[in-house]
Amino acid sequence: MSSILSTLSPISLTAGVATPLSSTLLFVSSIIIYADNLNTGNVYIGGPTVDATSGVPLRANQSQNLSYDLVWGGNGKIDVSKIYLDTDTTGNVVRVIHVPWIGG
């Protein structure tokens, strides 16, 4: 029996560098991005130009849930490779849990 949840390897970030959550196309139904409890600065979530002024901040031990809302006519999938992260402090880590997208 396979699990409904999957994880990505922990992602170590470099300050000032927008880093994609995945370097390859990866569709999910929902995703939780967790800022490691040992982080010493904020992590920022956004698009390919994310930085401290444009991203949604996460402090250490905080998480952000992203899911695609089917009510609004979407196809129910998120391309993880289009979600980027930046950080204040090189070496900060995020952990990612997701529900894989199953669709046609």
MORA-V181578 format. One record per helix or strand of 3 or more residues. SS is the DSSP state (hx for helix, st for strand). FROM is the first residue (numbers start at 0). LEN is the number of residues. If there is no record, write none. Layout:
BEGIN
SS FROM LEN
SS FROM LEN
END
This chain:
BEGIN
st 4 8
st 26 9
st 42 4
st 55 3
st 62 5
hx 69 3
hx 79 3
st 83 4
st 92 8
END
